[in-house]
Amino acid sequence: MEAKVKSALWALQGGTSVVIANGTDPKVTGHVITDIVEGKKVGTFFSEVKPAGPTVEQQAEMARSRGRTLSSLLPQQRAEIICHLADLLTEQKEDILAANKKDLEVAISGGRLSQPLLKRLSLSPSKLNSLSIGLRQIAVSSQDSVGRVIRRTRIANNLELEQITVPIGVLLVIFESRPDCLPQVSALAIASGNALLLKGGKEASNTNQILHRLTQEALSIHGVKDAVQLVSTREEVEDLCRLNQLIDLIIPRGSSHLVRDIQRAAKGIPVLGHSEGVCHVYIDQEASIEKVIKIIRDSKCEYPAACNAMETLLVHRDLLRSPLFDQIIDMLRVEQVKIHAGPKFASYLTFSPSEVKSLRTEYGDLECCIEVVDSMQDAIDHIHKYGSSHTDVIVTENEETAEYFLQHLDSACVFWNSSSRFSDGYRFGLGAEVGISTARIHARGPVGLEGLLTTKWVLRGDGHTVADFSEQGSMKYLHENIAVTHRTSS
């Protein structure tokens, strides 16, 4: 190795940059030269050329430092930052849309993005107005978030314990084709006092840059500009997922493929999210025709690329060959939804649509699977076997049946007589969401402000020691609950 380093330094004196790398490193799967040319972090780089900007490690350090200042601001000050960002989204609307138009033109000419992804990439005046409204909701809800006292306990005389809410730390949010995600997530991070690293897809680079600039402009009014950082270097997601000393939580926003890749790549950093959105709508034999048609159309056709769109329609067998079922099929045909038949449904038909390859499929387009079930319990069992624990719906007029479904189905969101598309932070009144989690620890369902907080314990004493409570000690534990009269820690 010493000879290699000397050779590299000799080449450097002649003005040539050098990379020393292991050609058999399993990380690069034998293609080390290609990886180096593509800018991946491989080996050791010798160069006299200074980087154009800070490294991602430096960005994370800056974000953590400013994030601590952000969390110490008064709630009203954090709310002011978010409201200022909401104002900027409408005031700078023309510039934002112009940048977004550039991204769309590049994406369309390149032909790399599908129609659903192009729709996600596209911004409009109405989208920006909705974003602005959502940000103001977050500003209101942020007033008592950080530093809220959850419980108080009198351990002993003059020894009192508090459990209070605090930020998680540094968040890394990786998102694809969704520039509107940037101000939403930024506002939630600001409201919860968290530092934020953002890694967007290159297909939205122009839009992301202007939205990030506006976010930092808003943060500047209270001197915390660097609390939100946009990673714009050619940093591989895999490399970002290894920064376990600098990042506290990773939140992927994108395709199931992206989420699974990040879950595999994350080394010692928790990942919040869901890998699939296989959402079901079950039509009970006691369902209302009018409600069924409305709910199926909205759940599948309103925005088929969304993770909360219906992917599988479960129909009670008694409804087959009924007027209701005919109306469902007619509506789906009018909406140009491609139908895939589940094995049971196909067995009832002489000429059936193409049989589904898998009952656990997220189509993300105007496609869905239809399957027949024998009962409501059969529907629950099907969803538990093939669903992704995201959002599932029952349509019925029988309240007892509905309540059983709501109580016994184990998904993050379970609805009765309402569209699966309601599974959303904005529609839940959270202002916005950083994502929808199907995990069972910490946060589940649409994750808003509360999901970005953790807690710490604060103990106030007067020279107390554990020895004071021993058999020979003079004190005894009281462990008395104290009413929480003030919402924030003193």
Secondary structure, DSSP 8 states (H G I E B T S, - for coil): -HHHHHHHHHHHHTT--EEE--TT-GGGTT-HHHHHHTT---SEEE-SS--SS--HHHHHHHHHHHHHHHHHS-HHHHHHHHHHHHHHHHHTHHHHHHHHHHHHHHHHHHT-S-HHHHHHH---HHHHHHHHHHHHHHHHHGGGSTTBEEEEEEEETTEEEEEEEEE--EEEEEESS-TTHHHHHHHHHHHTT-EEEEEE-GGGHHHHHHHHHHHHHHHGGGT-GGGEEE--S---HHHHTT-TTT-SEEEEES-HHHHHHHHHH-SS--B-S-S---EEEEE-TT--HHHHHHHHHHHHHS-TTSTTSEEEEEEEGGGTTSHHHHHHHHHHHHTT-EEEE-HHHHHT-SS-S-B-S-SS----SSEEEEEEESSHHHHHHHHHHH--SSEEEEE-S-HHHHHHHHHH--SSEEEESS-GGG-STTTTTSS--SEEE--SSS--EEE-SGGGEEEEEEEE-SS--GGGGSTTSS-----EEE---SSB--
